[in-house]
Structures are given as structure tokens and as C-alpha cells.
Amino acid sequence: MPAQVMDPELFPALTAVVRAGVPLGGTPPQGEGPPPDTRFGIERFLDGVQAWASERASLR
């Protein structure tokens, strides 16, 4: 579906990825993805982003 709605002139690299059949989003298959130590760092970073966003939302 994304390949039908995306403009290949505006997004040539993304269009090529989608046309190649690379899955977009979702959970990576077992054994793929970042190594555990990298995953840990990414999760902590995202925890911080979530905390920041929650704090900002509560100020409104």
C-alpha cells in the first residue's frame, strides 16, 4: 500500500525500500534488531523522551 501512495520523486530512497519488500514497522523477527546493550540504551533514551513528553503535557 505505501508504494501506491508515495511519490517516488519526493521520496526515492523510501520508495525503493518499500518496492524491495522491506517490512515497515512491527516487531523484528527473533534474532534481529540491535544488540542487547544497544537496545538497553535505546529503551532508556525513549523512557526519557516519554517522561519529558508527559511532563510537558501536564504543564498545559
GIGIPE-V367322 format. One record per residue. N is the residue number from 1. PHI is phi in whole degrees, -180 to 180 (NA if undefined). Layout:
n->N phi->PHI
n->N phi->PHI
This chain:
n->1 phi->NA
n->2 phi->-58
n->3 phi->-64
n->4 phi->-76
n->5 phi->-106
n->6 phi->-95
n->7 phi->-86
n->8 phi->-65
n->9 phi->-75
n->10 phi->-82
n->11 phi->-131
n->12 phi->-64
n->13 phi->-69
n->14 phi->-63
n->15 phi->-61
n->16 phi->-64
n->17 phi->-64
n->18 phi->-65
n->19 phi->-66
n->20 phi->-77
n->21 phi->89
n->22 phi->-70
n->23 phi->-66
n->24 phi->-106
n->25 phi->75
n->26 phi->82
n->27 phi->-91
n->28 phi->-65
n->29 phi->-58
n->30 phi->-52
n->31 phi->88
n->32 phi->-111
n->33 phi->103
n->34 phi->-71
n->35 phi->-62
n->36 phi->-54
n->37 phi->-69
n->38 phi->-70
n->39 phi->-59
n->40 phi->-59
n->41 phi->-63
n->42 phi->-64
n->43 phi->-63
n->44 phi->-66
n->45 phi->-60
n->46 phi->-67
n->47 phi->-60
n->48 phi->-65
n->49 phi->-64
n->50 phi->-63
n->51 phi->-63
n->52 phi->-63
n->53 phi->-64
n->54 phi->-65
n->55 phi->-63
n->56 phi->-63
n->57 phi->-66
n->58 phi->-74
n->59 phi->-81
n->60 phi->-84
